[in-house]
Amino acid sequence: MSTLAPKSDFPLLSREVHGKSLTYLDSAASAQKPEQVLRAMDDAYRTYYANVHRGVYTIAEEATQAFEAARRSVARFIHAERTSEVVFTQGTTASMNLLSYSWGSANLRDGDVVVISQMEHHANVVPWQMACERTGAELAWIPITSDGHLDLSGLESLLQRAKVISVTAVSNVLGTINDLAPLVTAAHDRNIPIFVDAAQSAPHQAIDVQALGADAIAFSAHKLLGPTGIGVLWARQSLLEAIPPFLGGGEMISDVRFDGFDAAPVPHKFGAGTPPIVEAVGLRAAIDYLSALGMDAVADHEHRLAAYAMDRLQSELGERIKIFGPSNPSERCGVISFELEAVHPHDVSQVLDEHGVCVRAGHHCAKPLMRILDVPATARASFYVYNEESDIDRLVAALDAAHRFFV
Ligand SMILES: Cc1ncc(COP(=O)(O)O)c(C=O)c1O
């Protein structure tokens, strides 16, 4: 098996650390950037950079066109019905804050319930906790099974006073690919919306928001080969129109008077201030890059790597390693969280770094899930289009060395 995308497209992957070639296995935290993204952004700054939606001079119009072309590109990537349903934000976290604040303030009341799951990233927990504090609503948590899936057996009672469901499509810790269909059906049967944290799914599998049937999704560009500082909130036009603006300021108004303001039509109503212009150009280049690879090929590649990694980790390390999440690799994307016997995850990560292998250690911004797993932290390896079997072989060899060093 080789990489899906040539490593040579990713300049950073050619560097060394501690005299070893770099093995980057932390793409779930943030992905590396291909030349195509770096060049598109460099070109924007060098040749047509100006603020958007304001100037009538040539480069301002070119910048505006590039920015709006990025919005169209995102709409095509996720099969949105309308380009105006694509709101640029700072990232998944900002998108979830927008939703929980604007939708929450219009819809949540004392005694209402917001249903999330025990495997959520804090980005889909804390904004809802804040919304609950503001409105008197409460959180209800969908539990997880011992194999790392959503346990929907008690859904009926969880949904009794529910006003919204907000869940992740893919767990950033367990790698579980959640089957969202029963939740979408349950939400719509009750006439309540369902929001999806797609931070770990949009980079790794094809997304069709119309087929998915959710009412809003959120994701970040930096996890899909794009730059930091930009993300997406997609929501149905009717939902975006019905909720109040989040941030106020320039760009998001159609009129401002001494006695008030009128918000601009969507999506600009949610675009207060100067947007991430060049970042949008980078996001578009990242989408072009991934689309050329084909999102189904991306998903297949990660399934194969996850299966190979689980097999190698279990056969080489045996009892010395505990892998969290679904035991069937086809039920997970390229994220593997684990515990190495008697070695703290931070020590694992540090020793692996000596071998040039980058893995994440910590609670992965999923402390409620850590409490359920009964661990303070895990180590996590995650794969993307530029990884291949040999990266996993290096991970396994470095883990073996780390275990021998500590135990
Ligand atoms: C599932 C999930 N949701 C939300 C986020 C937050 O993304 P960002 O930090 O880009 O806002 C992450 C990031 O790791 C994630 O994995």
The ligand as an SDF file (V2000), in Angstrom:
LIG
                    3D

 16 16  0  0  0  0  0  0  0  0999 V2000
  -14.9890   16.2200   16.6170 C   0  0  0  0  0  0  0  0  0  0  0  0
  -14.3960   17.5950   16.7380 C   0  0  0  0  0  0  0  0  0  0  0  0
  -15.2070   18.6370   16.8920 N   0  0  0  0  0  0  0  0  0  0  0  0
  -14.7500   19.8900   16.9880 C   0  0  0  0  0  0  0  0  0  0  0  0
  -13.4030   20.1570   16.9360 C   0  0  0  0  0  0  0  0  0  0  0  0
  -12.9360   21.5730   17.0620 C   0  0  0  0  0  0  0  0  0  0  0  0
  -12.3680   22.0190   15.8760 O   0  0  0  0  0  0  0  0  0  0  0  0
  -11.6570   23.4350   15.8140 P   0  0  0  0  0  0  0  0  0  0  0  0
  -10.6380   23.4280   16.9110 O   0  0  0  0  0  0  0  0  0  0  0  0
  -11.0570   23.4720   14.4530 O   0  0  0  0  0  0  0  0  0  0  0  0
  -12.7050   24.4620   16.0280 O   0  0  0  0  0  0  0  0  0  0  0  0
  -12.5080   19.1150   16.7750 C   0  0  0  0  0  0  0  0  0  0  0  0
  -11.0610   19.3550   16.7590 C   0  0  0  0  0  0  0  0  0  0  0  0
  -10.2630   18.5350   17.1120 O   0  0  0  0  0  0  0  0  0  0  0  0
  -13.0160   17.7920   16.6680 C   0  0  0  0  0  0  0  0  0  0  0  0
  -12.2130   16.7470   16.5180 O   0  0  0  0  0  0  0  0  0  0  0  0
  1  2  1  0
  2  3  1  0
  2 15  2  0
  3  4  2  0
  4  5  1  0
  5  6  1  0
  5 12  2  0
  6  7  1  0
  7  8  1  0
  8  9  2  0
  8 10  1  0
  8 11  1  0
 12 13  1  0
 12 15  1  0
 13 14  2  0
 15 16  1  0
M  END
$$$$
